[in-house]
Amino acid sequence: MRKTLIPRRRFLVTTALAAAANGIRPAQVRAADRPALSFGVVADPQYADVAPAGTRHYRQSVAKLTEAVAHFNERDLAFAVNLGDLIDRDWASFDAILEPLARCQHRFHHVLGNHDFDVADADKARVPARLGRAERHGVFELGAWSFVVLDTNDVSLYAHPENTPAHTDARAAYERFAATGAPNAQTWNGAVGERQLEWFEATCRAAAQAGRRVIVMAHHPVHPEDAHNVWNSRQLLAVLSRHRNVVAWLNGHNHAGAFDVFDGVPCLTFRGMVETEQSNAYAVVLLYPDRMEVVGHGREPSRTLPFRSG
């Protein structure tokens, strides 16, 4: 059954009436129940004009994303985010799947996914700009929140043309990691490079100095342990431990979804939109001072995720 958010006006009226019956002033209700901000989330549409393969129905993602955008347009959102793999393959796939996004009334931030680079070598460098990204990673700030967008394809075998230094370095890094027998030593995973890792650390530190909490958005998961995880998940988890203002890690990539808490940080893998012919998967996230509420739709479950204290 599709879940829907209660319209904001009706929710506030209902809450106020219930509060009045209990002797609570309306101002108290508004402060306690209104989120600081809300945003929409989709993960792994993986559109391509090809026949289904197993549980993946690539062509259906245009209609599914259209449904998600229509739902987002009915909500007072600060932004929306795609957690990677907007396409499955081929540069031409971007044209069709970007059409529903053009009708979104909220800005869409794109996280780069491994399948977004499943294009010709000559087109790989053009992928970030096609998705409206000036840089492959970055941060944007809203109120008391810093949203860090990481590029977990930074060091990978698919994001850089062959016969380039970046591809050669990634091949060497992969072979070293594969020799350890780690389950996530897969060619469809990648790593955050040293320079980006230093930037991530500095960004978390600057956010703390400004009194902002950090929510990380990436394509690959870092926790729990899984074959889909970013190669250098341990280094990234160490950053989360060092910076107590980091309160959540949100990602896609593993279409089955996953969830666990690391050192008080909820690590949530959103389910892949491309999976199944009919059922959709997307969410609206509401941020409160002490928690994150995920209102899931279709295959995405709803959750309440408490934040750790500083």
Secondary structure as the mmCIF struct_conf table of DSSP 4:
data_model
#
loop_
_struct_conf.conf_type_id
_struct_conf.id
_struct_conf.beg_label_comp_id
_struct_conf.beg_label_asym_id
_struct_conf.beg_label_seq_id
_struct_conf.end_label_comp_id
_struct_conf.end_label_asym_id
_struct_conf.end_label_seq_id
HELX_LH_PP_P HELX_LH_PP_P1 LEU A 5 PRO A 7
HELX_RH_AL_P HELX_RH_AL_P1 ARG A 8 ALA A 21
TURN_TY1_P TURN_TY1_P1 ASN A 22 GLY A 23
HELX_RH_AL_P HELX_RH_AL_P2 PRO A 26 ASP A 33
BEND BEND1 ARG A 34 ARG A 34
BEND BEND2 ALA A 36 ALA A 36
STRN STRN1 LEU A 37 VAL A 42
STRN STRN2 TYR A 47 TYR A 47
BEND BEND3 ASP A 49 VAL A 50
STRN STRN3 ALA A 53 ALA A 53
TURN_TY1_P TURN_TY1_P2 GLY A 54 THR A 55
STRN STRN4 ARG A 56 ARG A 56
HELX_RH_3T_P HELX_RH_3T_P1 TYR A 58 GLN A 60
HELX_RH_AL_P HELX_RH_AL_P3 SER A 61 ASN A 73
TURN_TY1_P TURN_TY1_P3 GLU A 74 GLU A 74
BEND BEND4 ARG A 75 ARG A 75
BEND BEND5 ALA A 78 ALA A 78
STRN STRN5 PHE A 79 ASN A 82
BEND BEND6 GLY A 84 GLY A 84
BEND BEND7 LEU A 86 LEU A 86
STRN STRN6 ILE A 87 ILE A 87
BEND BEND8 ASP A 88 ARG A 89
TURN_TY1_P TURN_TY1_P4 TRP A 91 ALA A 92
HELX_RH_AL_P HELX_RH_AL_P4 SER A 93 ALA A 102
TURN_TY1_P TURN_TY1_P5 ARG A 103 ARG A 103
BEND BEND9 GLN A 105 HIS A 106
HELX_LH_PP_P HELX_LH_PP_P2 ARG A 107 ARG A 107
STRN STRN7 PHE A 108 HIS A 110
BEND BEND10 ASN A 114 ASN A 114
HELX_RH_3T_P HELX_RH_3T_P2 HIS A 115 PHE A 117
BEND BEND11 VAL A 119 VAL A 119
HELX_RH_3T_P HELX_RH_3T_P3 ASP A 121 ARG A 126
HELX_RH_AL_P HELX_RH_AL_P5 VAL A 127 ARG A 130
TURN_TY1_P TURN_TY1_P6 LEU A 131 GLY A 132
BEND BEND12 ALA A 134 HIS A 137
STRN STRN8 GLY A 138 LEU A 142
TURN_TY1_P TURN_TY1_P7 GLY A 143 ALA A 144
STRN STRN9 TRP A 145 VAL A 149
TURN_TY1_P TURN_TY1_P8 THR A 152 ASN A 153
BEND BEND13 ASP A 154 ASP A 154
STRN STRN10 VAL A 155 VAL A 155
BEND BEND14 LEU A 157 HIS A 160
TURN_TY1_P TURN_TY1_P9 GLU A 162 ASN A 163
BEND BEND15 THR A 164 THR A 164
HELX_RH_AL_P HELX_RH_AL_P6 PRO A 165 ALA A 178
TURN_TY1_P TURN_TY1_P10 ALA A 179 GLY A 181
TURN_TY1_P TURN_TY1_P11 PRO A 183 ASN A 184
TURN_TY1_P TURN_TY1_P12 THR A 187 TRP A 188
STRN STRN11 ALA A 191 ALA A 191
HELX_RH_AL_P HELX_RH_AL_P7 GLU A 194 GLN A 209
TURN_TY1_P TURN_TY1_P13 ALA A 210 GLY A 211
STRN STRN12 ARG A 213 MET A 217
BEND BEND16 HIS A 219 HIS A 220
BEND BEND17 HIS A 223 PRO A 224
TURN_TY1_P TURN_TY1_P14 ALA A 227 HIS A 228
BEND BEND18 ASN A 229 ASN A 229
TURN_TY1_P TURN_TY1_P15 TRP A 231 ASN A 232
HELX_RH_AL_P HELX_RH_AL_P8 SER A 233 ARG A 242
TURN_TY1_P TURN_TY1_P16 ARG A 244 ASN A 245
STRN STRN13 VAL A 246 ASN A 251
BEND BEND19 HIS A 253 HIS A 253
TURN_TY1_P TURN_TY1_P17 HIS A 255 ALA A 256
STRN STRN14 ALA A 258 PHE A 262
TURN_TY1_P TURN_TY1_P18 ASP A 263 GLY A 264
STRN STRN15 VAL A 265 THR A 269
HELX_LH_PP_P HELX_LH_PP_P3 PHE A 270 GLY A 272
TURN_TY1_P TURN_TY1_P19 MET A 273 VAL A 274
STRN STRN16 GLU A 275 GLU A 275
BEND BEND20 THR A 276 GLN A 278
STRN STRN17 ALA A 281 LEU A 287
BEND BEND21 PRO A 289 ASP A 290
STRN STRN18 ARG A 291 GLY A 298
TURN_TY1_P TURN_TY1_P20 ARG A 299 ARG A 299
BEND BEND22 GLU A 300 GLU A 300
HELX_LH_PP_P HELX_LH_PP_P4 PRO A 301 SER A 302
STRN STRN19 ARG A 303 PRO A 306
HELX_LH_PP_P HELX_LH_PP_P5 PHE A 307 SER A 309
#
